Amino acid sequence: MAENLVVQLASIVEPLKPPTLFPKTQPLEVELGCGDASFLVEYAERNRGRNFVGVERLLGRIAKLNRKGRVRGLANLRGVRIESAYFLQYLLPPHAAAALHIYFPDPWPKKKHRKHRLINESFPALARQALAAGGMVYLRTDDADYFQQMNEVFGTAEFFEKVATPAELLEIKTDFEREFNAQGIPTLSAAYRNGE
Ligand SMILES: C[S@@+](CC[C@H](N)C(=O)[O-])C[C@H]1O[C@@H](n2cnc3c(N)ncnc32)[C@H](O)[C@@H]1O
C-alpha cells in the first residue's frame, strides 16, 4: 500500500492520471470537501471495487483521510489537498468520474456571501465535464436555502435528471451529518444523473 494516501501534486496545471494513482484501474468516485473523511473511508471500505478521491482544502482534515485510510488498509483511497472547483476544472481529466459526492458544503447563509457557494449556476457544467455518461451527483446539506439552490441549478441544467439516492449510500453518515442529526436537524439529500 502507498506510504501516503495524499497525492503529492508535481504540478497544479497538469491533469492527474487517475490510473497511476491506484494499484487497480476501477471506476472512480470523488468527494468534494470531504472534511475528516469518515464517510469516504467507510464508503471506500465497503466498495473495494471502486477507487475514491477525497478533495479537501484543509491540511489537518486531509491528514485525517490519510491516517484513517491507512489504518483500514484502503488501497482504493487517495486525498488531494486543493480547492474543489479548481480540481474539477483543471486536475481531473474530462469524464473521469463515475460519481461526485458533495456533502454539507459550506452554506454561506448570508445573502451577500452566496456567491461563495460551490454549487451555483456554473457548477452543473463543471460536473458534466467531470462525469462519465450516466455518472451521478450526490448532494446532502442541512441548509434549506442551499438545498433549494442545488435543486434549482441541477433541475434546470440540461442533461441532468433527478433520481433516487440509494439507501445503502444514505445509511453512511458524514461527520457533519452526525452532528446535525444529533441536534435534531435532518439531512436534505438529492441525486442527479448525467444523461448521455
Ligand atoms: C461543512 S464541512 C463538511 C465536511 C464533510 N463533507 C462532512 O459532511 O462531514 C465542509 C468541508 O469542505 C471544505 N471546503 C469548503 N470549501 C472548499 C473548497 N472550495 N474546496 C475544498 N474544500 C472545501 C472545508 O474545509 C470543510 O472540511
The ligand as an ORCA input file, in Angstrom:
! r2SCAN-3c Opt
* xyz 0 1
  C     -19.033     21.758      6.486
  S     -17.629     20.795      6.134
  C     -18.316     19.220      5.641
  C     -17.295     18.129      5.641
  C     -17.832     16.731      5.226
  N     -18.303     16.734      3.863
  C     -18.918     16.302      6.159
  O     -20.091     16.310      5.737
  O     -18.593     15.972      7.304
  C     -17.087     21.444      4.601
  C     -15.702     20.960      4.235
  O     -15.386     21.403      2.925
  C     -14.116     22.011      2.918
  N     -14.188     23.021      1.863
  C     -15.001     24.091      1.844
  N     -14.880     24.742      0.689
  C     -13.971     24.048     -0.046
  C     -13.433     24.205     -1.338
  N     -13.840     25.217     -2.107
  N     -12.525     23.318     -1.763
  C     -12.122     22.278     -0.974
  N     -12.611     22.070      0.261
  C     -13.526     22.937      0.718
  C     -13.943     22.588      4.300
  O     -12.576     22.739      4.637
  C     -14.634     21.532      5.135
  O     -13.760     20.486      5.510
*
